[in-house]
Amino acid sequence: MMAGLLPQPVWSRPDSPGTRSALRELNSSSGHPLLEVSGLPLSGERIHAHYRFRCAPAKAAEIARFLVHEHTVELPSDVLPEGFLASDIVGRVDSISANPDGSSACILSYASEVASGGLTTLLTLLSGNGSFLPVIELQDVELPRGFAGASSGPRFGVDGIRSLLGVKNGALGATALKPVGASPRELARIASALALGGMDIIKEDDGVSTQVFAPFHERVERCAAAIADASSKTGKPCIYFANITGPMEGLAERAYFAKEKGATGIEILPGPMGLDSIRMVSSLPGLDLPVISHCAWQGALCRPPNPAISMPLVFGLFPRLAGADLSIMPGFGGRFDIPRKACRSVTEALQRPCGNLRPALPMPGGGVTMDRLAEFVDVFGQDTALLMSGALFQKPDLTQACNDFMTAVRDLR
């Protein structure tokens, strides 16, 4: 749980007899004999989900009671008899508190075994059918250590990416290979110019995927060769992240092909493909490449003023759980202008202790300019990859622009 994210609860287990009575009423049930299930012994470990309800505590209590049933057994409370389902499977309302703005903070908890189906089951548990209710925002999640350890998380993480690049500390410099509509030969020419400028990371633009303009196999082969050749000339490592987003049935084949032809990283858009696509690729046997999660399409989940899920979860904890080593998100002051507090919170979610998960790197873009590099490092931290593309392509000499950018990034280390 991020410190200071939520106020102290008004109701909290087990502060007083009145508190216990109120929470017991919220969590109680009675019901149908056909639903008397014997169940299995559980570990006692619980997942704690932190929500903001855009309503007063009295209404929040009704919503909380609805969610703990809807996201588990999906049955009304009055049909459940006392026993395993009602006491162990249905979630618990652990606390409800009033926020200064009139909204409510609510903590719900669930037996960790309810999410034992993996990442997709966890996401459904936290924000399933309840996501249709506009008053609900999922703000944070606390996972028991054993649960987090069951997810492999980032294969490389901060230290692994630094090792690949030979950069021990400080921010990294990244750019996007674009535009959509260019041929494989044209993209390879652009990729060469970027790599000759000494970039740490070149990742394909989110829109450059499987279109007819630059078929995936030819594009990746040509661009990987161009970047490798440029790196041999500069003597500087450059990670080339090929965007393998596309039809799910060919995802693994594209990942292995990209590695075979010289790509040194993989990029996936989990918005249209699902977070489990990252988990699948990051754990493919023998692939052993770092993975970037791109934010496209996910803005609908977290955009103000009434987000369904907080940015630290959408761009931080969730991609990290899935196995992303870097997470792209918009930055502040650009065309999307994300609040600085939210930007910093994403970094915290990517790098705070969480079981055995390695910390991952934020990759802010959409507004990174030469005159604001120090500001971005101040907000996102030294363990970040600054993604600049538009400001570089505006310069007549792309290679020199990249060189100037990387010089400025190194000066901040």
Secondary structure as the mmCIF struct_conf table of DSSP 4:
data_model
#
loop_
_struct_conf.conf_type_id
_struct_conf.id
_struct_conf.beg_label_comp_id
_struct_conf.beg_label_asym_id
_struct_conf.beg_label_seq_id
_struct_conf.end_label_comp_id
_struct_conf.end_label_asym_id
_struct_conf.end_label_seq_id
TURN_TY1_P TURN_TY1_P1 ALA A 3 GLY A 4
BEND BEND1 LEU A 5 LEU A 6
HELX_LH_PP_P HELX_LH_PP_P1 PRO A 7 PRO A 9
BEND BEND2 VAL A 10 VAL A 10
STRN STRN1 TRP A 11 SER A 12
TURN_TY1_P TURN_TY1_P2 ARG A 13 PRO A 14
BEND BEND3 ASP A 15 ASP A 15
HELX_RH_AL_P HELX_RH_AL_P1 PRO A 17 ASN A 27
HELX_RH_3T_P HELX_RH_3T_P1 PRO A 33 LEU A 35
STRN STRN2 ARG A 46 PHE A 53
BEND BEND4 ARG A 54 CYS A 55
HELX_RH_AL_P HELX_RH_AL_P2 PRO A 57 GLU A 70
TURN_TY1_P TURN_TY1_P3 HIS A 71 VAL A 73
BEND BEND5 LEU A 75 LEU A 75
HELX_RH_3T_P HELX_RH_3T_P2 SER A 77 VAL A 79
HELX_LH_PP_P HELX_LH_PP_P2 LEU A 80 PRO A 81
TURN_TY1_P TURN_TY1_P4 GLU A 82 GLY A 83
HELX_RH_AL_P HELX_RH_AL_P3 PHE A 84 PHE A 84
HELX_RH_PI_P HELX_RH_PI_P1 LEU A 85 ILE A 89
BEND BEND6 VAL A 90 VAL A 90
STRN STRN3 ARG A 92 ALA A 98
TURN_TY1_P TURN_TY1_P5 PRO A 100 ASP A 101
BEND BEND7 GLY A 102 GLY A 102
STRN STRN4 SER A 104 ALA A 111
HELX_RH_3T_P HELX_RH_3T_P3 SER A 112 ALA A 115
TURN_TY1_P TURN_TY1_P6 SER A 116 GLY A 117
HELX_RH_AL_P HELX_RH_AL_P4 LEU A 119 SER A 127
BEND BEND8 GLY A 128 GLY A 128
HELX_RH_3T_P HELX_RH_3T_P4 ASN A 129 PHE A 132
TURN_TY1_P TURN_TY1_P7 PRO A 134 VAL A 135
STRN STRN5 ILE A 136 GLU A 142
HELX_RH_AL_P HELX_RH_AL_P5 ARG A 145 ALA A 150
BEND BEND9 SER A 151 SER A 151
BEND BEND10 ARG A 155 PHE A 156
HELX_RH_AL_P HELX_RH_AL_P6 GLY A 157 LEU A 165
TURN_TY1_P TURN_TY1_P8 GLY A 166 GLY A 166
BEND BEND11 ASN A 169 GLY A 170
STRN STRN6 LEU A 172 LEU A 177
TURN_TY1_P TURN_TY1_P9 VAL A 180 GLY A 181
HELX_RH_AL_P HELX_RH_AL_P7 PRO A 184 LEU A 196
TURN_TY1_P TURN_TY1_P10 GLY A 197 GLY A 198
BEND BEND12 ASP A 200 ASP A 200
STRN STRN7 ILE A 201 GLU A 204
TURN_TY1_P TURN_TY1_P11 ASP A 206 GLY A 207
BEND BEND13 SER A 209 THR A 210
BEND BEND14 VAL A 212 ALA A 214
HELX_RH_AL_P HELX_RH_AL_P8 PHE A 216 THR A 234
TURN_TY1_P TURN_TY1_P12 GLY A 235 GLY A 235
STRN STRN8 ILE A 239 ASN A 243
BEND BEND15 GLY A 246 GLY A 246
HELX_RH_3T_P HELX_RH_3T_P5 MET A 248 GLY A 250
HELX_RH_AL_P HELX_RH_AL_P9 LEU A 251 GLU A 260
TURN_TY1_P TURN_TY1_P13 LYS A 261 GLY A 262
STRN STRN9 GLY A 265 ILE A 268
HELX_RH_AL_P HELX_RH_AL_P10 PRO A 270 MET A 273
HELX_RH_AL_P HELX_RH_AL_P11 LEU A 275 SER A 282
TURN_TY1_P TURN_TY1_P14 SER A 283 SER A 283
TURN_TY1_P TURN_TY1_P15 PRO A 285 LEU A 287
STRN STRN10 VAL A 291 SER A 293
HELX_LH_PP_P HELX_LH_PP_P3 HIS A 294 HIS A 294
TURN_TY1_P TURN_TY1_P16 ALA A 296 GLN A 298
HELX_RH_AL_P HELX_RH_AL_P12 GLY A 299 CYS A 302
BEND BEND16 PRO A 304 ASN A 306
BEND BEND17 ALA A 308 ALA A 308
STRN STRN11 ILE A 309 ILE A 309
HELX_RH_AL_P HELX_RH_AL_P13 MET A 311 MET A 311
HELX_RH_PI_P HELX_RH_PI_P2 PRO A 312 LEU A 317
HELX_RH_AL_P HELX_RH_AL_P14 PHE A 318 ALA A 322
TURN_TY1_P TURN_TY1_P17 GLY A 323 GLY A 323
BEND BEND18 ASP A 325 ASP A 325
STRN STRN12 LEU A 326 PRO A 330
BEND BEND19 PHE A 332 PHE A 336
HELX_RH_AL_P HELX_RH_AL_P15 ARG A 340 GLN A 351
BEND BEND20 ARG A 352 ARG A 352
TURN_TY1_P TURN_TY1_P18 GLY A 355 ASN A 356
HELX_LH_PP_P HELX_LH_PP_P4 LEU A 357 PRO A 359
STRN STRN13 LEU A 361 GLY A 365
BEND BEND21 GLY A 366 GLY A 367
HELX_RH_3T_P HELX_RH_3T_P6 MET A 370 ARG A 372
HELX_RH_AL_P HELX_RH_AL_P16 LEU A 373 PHE A 380
BEND BEND22 GLN A 382 ASP A 383
STRN STRN14 ALA A 385 LEU A 387
HELX_RH_AL_P HELX_RH_AL_P17 GLY A 390 PHE A 393
TURN_TY1_P TURN_TY1_P19 GLN A 394 GLN A 394
BEND BEND23 LYS A 395 PRO A 396
HELX_RH_AL_P HELX_RH_AL_P18 LEU A 398 ASP A 411
TURN_TY1_P TURN_TY1_P20 LEU A 412 LEU A 412
#
